[in-house]
Amino acid sequence: MAALVIYGADGRQGVWQLSQKPLTLGRAENCDIVLRFDGEISREHARVWLDQTGTVLVADLGSKNGTSVDAGETFRNETRPAYRSIRIGGQDVIIRGAPQPPAKAEGRVAFVADSPGRLTQSHFFPPSKRLDLNEQRLSLLMGLGQSLSGAFERKQLLEQALDACCQALQFERCLIVLKTPRGEPESPVVRNVERDETGAFKVSRTLINRALLHGERAVVNNPAVDLVGNITDSLVRFPICSALSVPIMQRDEILGAIYGDRVTRAATYSPQDVDFLAAIAQQVGLGLANLRLVQEYVRLQKVDAELSAARKIQRDFLPAAPLAAGCVLIDGYNEPSSEVGGDYFDYFPLDDTHVGFVIADVSGHGLPAALLMANFQAAVHVALTPEAPLPEVAARINRLVCRNTAGSSFITAVLGKIDTHSGVMDYVNAGHPAPLLPACANAGPGHRQNSLPLGIDPAESFRVEKLSPAEHAGVVLFYTDGLTELSNAAGDMLGVEPVREELQKLPAASTERALRAALSLARTHRGHAKGSDDLTLLAIQVTRP
């Protein structure tokens, strides 16, 4: 009996036997098969079951991103048979023990073999031969090109091209076949072409293969030779009298082939006819290439829209305004290097007398780093409480990050608390750059040894650093390495010293002045070079209580 096989991210295999009772697949906990951690999978995505003949049926349940079977096209709100595999979002589901597809299944494309013998009165032309078109046909070709440029779906484009071929060259039968990315022929778009009892199309396999494999154009004028293989009653009624075949090409790539013939009356095709068909094929190739560009543009627009939405969500994670509490004022700034970033800062009241703060930097960039940072942000808000000792908070989050990330991902971070009455600041530093203290002659406690970043060693311990108001009267500036490692066009990094010197020049310390001075220095140093890392600043001002 057929079964579904799914491999998890850890390589473990899950097997579910199929029956006539449907199995529901999706992200929701009530699904029979729960597929997790994939934003492309809907809550209840698809159902799979066996019909009375043992065929596997797959029904898409109106999912957002659709379902596909046997590496075919994506569908929604439909039920289709499946024989080898199912694709749900980013999850591949393997089918074992399913019956073989019938001979005429959509995935199988075959053409009847030609009988042995010579293709007399036949001419083959290499793809390098130039096309010879008269003025009338050039005019027809221009009209076809304009028509194809308005087609935004592949099937529409191929149907229009078939109509033009049949009308201009008086084909009685015609087909266009394209190749898959693996080089196999797809199910063709046809006009009046039948299949035999094995499901093979009753056209010349020789002519189509020479176009698909070698890019050759072919003219066949020979009513005496049966090109479609074995003589049967149906083939006697439909003998091929003459035929043309050309490749569809885009630059040097063979995309497919166009084939047309006459079966009820003899006609003589000329080399000019095959040139005209080849010119039509060029228009089809250009139309397919343009269609690819349009589809890629639409896909990128969708990705851009999704990334913009993700960026808005990420911005919502950040504080909307400075926080003033007692003798403490905190403000920050974040500038991602891509649409979404892996840097994060936050500050929030813990109780009436304490404020919590955090600044962090996830290794890597883009969406993976942003997703890890979102989880980190949630963990901080749960773990950082007024009563919880900072080393325990850091150790708890560190174990969580170690359990849920790959070995190559880690987070440098500073987690801290400030007493809003006394101005005393406590924090732990997990592999993060030391803060800058403009009021001091040095860079602050940067000489002390930091703990490892979060996510490297689950047994790592963390120590509390303490700053009294006497040590940090004025402003303390925390930052990510996107500031000090910022490079100019010559590849020179900014470094720590220029930032500290710029802060020490401020006539009066404040969070606003400190942030503005650091950003101005960074932008002047960078010039027209594009930043390759996220840049985040967190400024804390403490007035003497």
HELIX and SHEET records of a PDB file:
HELIX    1   1 GLU A  135  SER A  149  1                                  15    
HELIX    2   2 ARG A  154  LEU A  169  1                                  16    
HELIX    3   3 ARG A  205  HIS A  214  1                                  10    
HELIX    4   4 ASP A  233  ARG A  237  1                                   5    
HELIX    5   5 PRO A  271  PHE A  317  1                                  47    
HELIX    6   6 GLY A  366  ALA A  383  1                                  18    
HELIX    7   7 LEU A  390  ASN A  404  1                                  15    
HELIX    8   8 PRO A  445  HIS A  447  5                                   3    
HELIX    9   9 PRO A  469  HIS A  472  1                                   4    
HELIX   10  10 ASP A  481  THR A  484  1                                   4    
HELIX   11  11 GLU A  497  GLN A  504  1                                   8    
HELIX   12  12 THR A  511  ARG A  526  1                                  16    
SHEET    1   A 5 GLN A  13  GLN A  17  0                                        
SHEET    2   A 5 ALA A   3  TYR A   7 -1                                        
SHEET    3   A 5 GLN A  91  ARG A  96 -1                                        
SHEET    4   A 5 SER A  85  ILE A  88 -1                                        
SHEET    5   A 5 THR A  67  VAL A  69 -1                                        
SHEET    1   B 5 ILE A  33  VAL A  34  0                                        
SHEET    2   B 5 LEU A  23  GLY A  26  1                                        
SHEET    3   B 5 ALA A  46  LEU A  50 -1                                        
SHEET    4   B 5 VAL A  56  ASP A  60 -1                                        
SHEET    5   B 5 THR A  79  ALA A  82 -1                                        
SHEET    1   C 6 SER A 122  PHE A 125  0                                        
SHEET    2   C 6 ARG A 217  ASN A 221 -1                                        
SHEET    3   C 6 SER A 242  GLN A 250 -1                                        
SHEET    4   C 6 GLU A 253  ARG A 262 -1                                        
SHEET    5   C 6 ARG A 173  LEU A 178 -1                                        
SHEET    6   C 6 VAL A 189  ARG A 191 -1                                        
SHEET    1   D 4 LEU A 323  ALA A 325  0                                        
SHEET    2   D 4 VAL A 328  GLU A 335 -1                                        
SHEET    3   D 4 LEU A 535  VAL A 542 -1                                        
SHEET    4   D 4 GLY A 474  TYR A 479 -1                                        
SHEET    1   E 5 ASP A 343  PRO A 349  0                                        
SHEET    2   E 5 HIS A 354  VAL A 362 -1                                        
SHEET    3   E 5 ILE A 411  ASP A 419 -1                                        
SHEET    4   E 5 MET A 425  ALA A 430 -1                                        
SHEET    5   E 5 VAL A 464  LEU A 467 -1                                        
END                                                                             
